Amino acid sequence: MLDSRWLQKTEPAFRLMIATSWLAPNCCKMKQEAAIREAIATGLDWTEYLRLVDRHRTPALSWAALKRVPGLGIPPSAEQELRRRSDACRMQAVRHCVQLAGILKAFNRVRVPVMPLKGLLLSSEIYGDVGLRQSHDLDLAVMPEDLTRAQICLGDLGWHLDSSYRPMTPRQWRELWRNEKHLSMIDSQAESVLELHWRFKWDQPGQYGARLDRCTPALWQGCEYLVIHPIDQLLYLCCHGAEHAWSRAKWLGDLARIHASGGVDWQAALEQARGARQVKPLLLCLRLLEVVHGLTTPALQTHPSEELSPFFVDTALYALHMDHDPGAEGAPNLLLERWRLFRYEKRILPRRNWLAGLVELFYCRDDFAVLRLPDRFYWAYAPLRPFLWLWRWGSRIRSR
């Protein structure tokens, strides 16, 4: 069992960032205030704290948490910088609100059901404020059969595929839809990014459609959208955080807020996670809530085979405490980090069957840019893929 005093061994600036990476409900408000005061009292580098706030994307949350605690004596320069970051986060949320309202209205017109993920609606749901969570992009989920109509609809609104999607043949597009899980789109005029999902990386066959079937309709800004079921959302957030090794504090802060607010049936979530083979991400989330936030978590009825390896917790804490985003270019020990995170990802997420893994092994969209084959010769990508991989690898080395 890991030492629950892990957080106390970290730097004061990191401890303050963790303490302010969420907005605690009233039941935990005094505990959060004590953690904030303790981190500041030990003396911290405010420049480092601001850097950590940027890295973990918690500017509005951090400023809101600090404002709730009187008499902290924050240096004026740090206060000014944090307020500026918080205002920028809120302005971004306003832009996302306008964009999301326009998208939902357009989807309603063509009768495409859509489920917004994370972002400003999650911020509104768990904090009652759309501007508290910083979101880099908009995430929308649609049914696979609605993907083409949704893409056309977004195109009419000015969204287009990002530069990584070079012209492709019909067969190449079919392989993309079969092997990938979302399209990345941008609005150049508004400088915004959107991900249009038709599956999730960790889903088992049929799980994505069943999730959308359990959604309930709701209205926002006069537009209809689908609200994800609470347990589905819990598992989605656990798997999303686990996929990225919980390398951003804001993701764990979301779960801390949801858990501390008392609206989660963790045992029911565990039962559903078993059917979806997502037990490890859920148990890892609970363990991190204990170690990082000091929250009391429920004793679930687990099987011995579901015991969580310390490797998962160690890796998540390692990624959370990194000075940089995992895999960042120029990072020290880059190869070691990537190997560790590769091993972690292969073990934490549900395993796909051997056929899906084989198809994935022989598919890479980047191959289409290196060698443009007509559809009648598409089969040649499979035997050529090792050589195409070497070509891309060599090109990256030369570009550096």
Number of C-alpha atoms within 10 A of each C-alpha: 6 10 7 14 11 11 18 12 8 11 17 23 23 24 22 24 25 28 27 27 29 28 24 23 18 11 11 14 15 13 15 24 18 12 18 22 17 15 20 18 11 10 11 16 13 18 13 15 20 22 16 24 28 13 17 21 22 30 31 26 25 26 22 18 20 22 11 12 15 9 9 13 8 12 9 9 11 15 16 12 14 20 17 15 21 23 16 16 22 21 13 18 23 15 12 23 20 11 17 21 16 16 19 24 18 18 20 15 11 11 14 18 18 24 21 21 20 21 22 23 20 18 19 15 12 18 20 11 15 20 26 27 31 23 19 15 17 22 19 20 23 22 17 16 10 15 19 10 14 24 17 12 18 22 15 11 14 13 21 20 18 15 10 10 15 12 12 17 14 11 12 19 13 11 14 17 15 15 17 17 15 21 19 19 23 22 18 12 8 12 7 17 19 21 18 21 22 21 23 16 15 20 19 17 11 10 15 18 15 11 14 20 12 14 16 12 13 11 11 13 12 10 17 19 21 20 19 20 14 15 18 18 17 21 21 21 21 24 27 18 23 24 19 18 25 25 24 25 24 25 24 26 24 22 20 25 18 18 20 18 15 10 10 14 13 19 14 11 19 22 15 16 19 14 11 17 17 25 25 24 26 22 21 24 23 22 21 21 20 15 18 22 20 15 17 13 14 10 9 11 9 14 7 7 6 11 11 16 12 12 13 22 22 14 19 24 19 17 20 23 19 14 14 18 16 19 15 11 9 8 13 12 9 14 11 11 17 14 11 13 22 11 13 20 17 11 13 21 20 19 16 14 9 9 9 12 11 11 14 13 11 14 18 19 17 14 19 19 16 12 11 15 17 13 13 8 9 14 12 11 19 15 10 13 16 11 12 20 15 11 14 15 11 11 11 10 9 8 6 5
